[in-house]
Amino acid sequence: MPVHDDNPLTRERSHLTASRAALRAMREDAEGLDIRDVTANWVNAAVLQHQIDERIKALADLAHTPLFFGRLSYLHTVGAEDAEGAAGDQFYIGRRHVHDADGDPMVIDWRAPVSQPFYQASKQKPMDVALRRRFGYTGGEITAYEDEHLSDPAAVTISGSAGGTQTSKLLQQEIERPRVGPMRDIVATIQPEQDEIVRSGLGGTVCVQGGPGTGKTAVGLHRVAYLLYAHRERLARTGTLVIGPNKSFLHYIEQVLPALGELEVQQATVDDLVAHVEVRGTDAAETALVKGDARMAEVLRRAVRSHVTLPTEALMVVRGSRRWRIPSHELTEIVEELLARDIRYGAAREALPQRIAHAVLVRMEQSGEAPDDRVQDSVARNAAVKAAVKAIWPPVDPAKLVLRLLSDPEFLAAHAEGLLNADEQKVLLWAKPARSVKSAKWSAADAVLIDEASDLVARTHSLGHVVLDEAQDLSPMQYRAVGRRCTTGSATVLGDLAQGTTPWATRSWDEALTHLGKPEAIIEELTAGFRVPREVIAYASRLLPSIAPGLAEVSSVREAPGSLSVRESSALDTDVVAACVESLQREGSIGLIAADARIPALAQALDAAGLTYLDPGEETTRETRLTLVPASLAKGLEYDYVVLDEPAAVVDGEPDERTGLRRLYVALTRAVSGLIVVHGAPVPSGLAA
């Protein structure tokens, strides 16, 4: 919709106004659909109405969210057979597709192939783009624009990509925009190396190693949005799932995909996936370490298969006046053949009566009868056959199986022989065995064992694509639990080896991907930091030689002089509160991060000072911008300004120094604009260097 005006800003504002009007018209068209005469029954009508309702939601115009954030002007017409001399196409790039009444595009979805040069084009590789324009917004209205002339070697280019060009001011402003509320999308600021990962195909699994501020979580979420766009029908059938470390984290990221128009993606923690029993207990670190070890999978496999008993007597099947005898050696052959196939215990148990019935039918045919499939099914349901199956291949309850392993030393020893030593078996056994599944104080690691046993009995449903974030903290058995959810699909694995804070934290991605069942996955590394200021990440990176030797240090693109302040204190609580008050003078969210044991004292100090604060996972508002965060819950969260209380206490709160230093590394890298470290005790030696 052309607007004749010499002022480019006025023309762009006019296009925004027209695009919003077109989006409203698209929504009104969807709301006005009458499906009464096009559905065969009430079920079809309900399904279709749900789809229409979801379409209406996806077409919402969010007032403070830019409808488009960029524009591409091509040298030639896109897709023309002979582009020489053709007038160049122009496309506005946004979060979703918008078309006018004639069906002509006014805004192109950022995931469309024609949009890719917005993220990938550079002076060295212009991709037929003459001009890339970025827009600056305030309150949903265009207030500025910035042009990059990519195909003119003489033009001065302002670019956010690598290659000796200076950083785009609008790109920088968008990255640094104050964070109030949940995590937002980065669709306007995706960098070329991130875009390569986002647009990688559905067929393969991708593992992203990324330090703090490299955007790995956002990349994973945008990859889901891209895959849903490119493979919508397939993923609509098979499903997608985002797995995060805890509920606070999932609440923080839950608005990203809806903002991109994707409303159907499920979110869960690993604990949610394996919630076969109520978790009411906890394990000592050494116990959890053994329970999470991949060797437990073989222990469980042996324990499940131990329920199979080879027959010692012949089976007599009576039908009418005839008797059919299956000798024990033939029954044994059938059972051993099923065991050799190594199929699921439950599937083999269902196959056994059919195999026995087939043996009976062979004898019927040899005697001159002509039985059909109905006769075989009838024989399989014969009381004698059912009794034999129950004796040979009894049903197995996964929770009862794990209960017995953790309660019965002899049963555990029989199936852990050659896998777990005596000390490892000892830490697994409950000091006071539970009487029943319901009364047992199951731990989170126990629930994972039950999930493994459940899959040995019956196959776990597989999804089309799974995103696993903060993966470095998972045990091998937890990786297996996640892998079961995508055996026929693919995964995006996100994490940072330096931020592993569990006793079983991932040592290498190759090892983790093997446990996940995706050893062929591609490993990508993001080393350019866009969130954490250079001064802050450099300070935190002093810990890397101690916590992750050999891991590349994040190189921040953001210069922010004065973003780091380290203060020694003789009145810790008072000075921490003062630092919070100081941070609240600035715009944006503030996180006060402290060792878990320090949270009650700091909560009391904040209350005494009259400062209102939130718990992790609660949404910040312009009125309440301070969140009190236990260090154990800080992972994956981000705040404009962070006040870090007593680093030594964060380290001391963990079972060993390396885990403590990793927890500290996480806490130090949650800030987007500024970090104040307040300490009474000396800071750990690595930081003091």
Secondary structure, 3 states (H helix, E strand, C coil): CCCCCCCHHHHHHHHHHHHHHHHHHHHHHHHCCCCCCCCCCHHHHHHHHHHHHHHHHHCCCCCCCCCEEEEEEECCCCCCCCCCCCCCCEEEEECCCEECCCCCEEEEECCCHHHHHHHHCCCCCCCCEEEEEEEEEECCEEEEEEEEECCCCCCCCECCCCCCCECCHHHHHHHHCCCCCCCCCCCCCCCHHHHHHHCCCCCCCEEEEECCCCCHHHHHHHHHHHHHHHCHHHHHHHCEEEEECCHHHHHHHCCHHHHCCCCCCEEEEHHHHCCCCCECCCCCHHHHHHHCCCHHHHHHHHHHHCCCCCCCCCEEEEECCEEEEECHHHHHHHHHHHHHHCCCHHHHHHHHHHHHHHHHHHHHHHCCCCCCHHHHHHHHCCHHHHHHHHHHCCCCCHHHHHHHHHHCHHHHHHHHCCCCCHHHHHHHCCCCCCCCCCCCCECHHHHHHHHHHHHHHCCCCCCCEEEECCHHHCCHHHHHHHHHCCCCCEEEEEECHHHCCCCCCCCCHHHHHHHHCCCCCEEEEECEECCCCHHHHHHHHHHHHHHCCCCCCCEECCCCCCCEEEEECCCHHHHHHHHHHHHHCCCCCEEEEECHHHHHHHHHHHHHCCCCCECCCCCCCCCCCEEEEEHHHCCCCCEEEEEEECHHHHHHCCCCHHHHHHHHHHHHCCEEEEEEEEECCCCCHHHHC
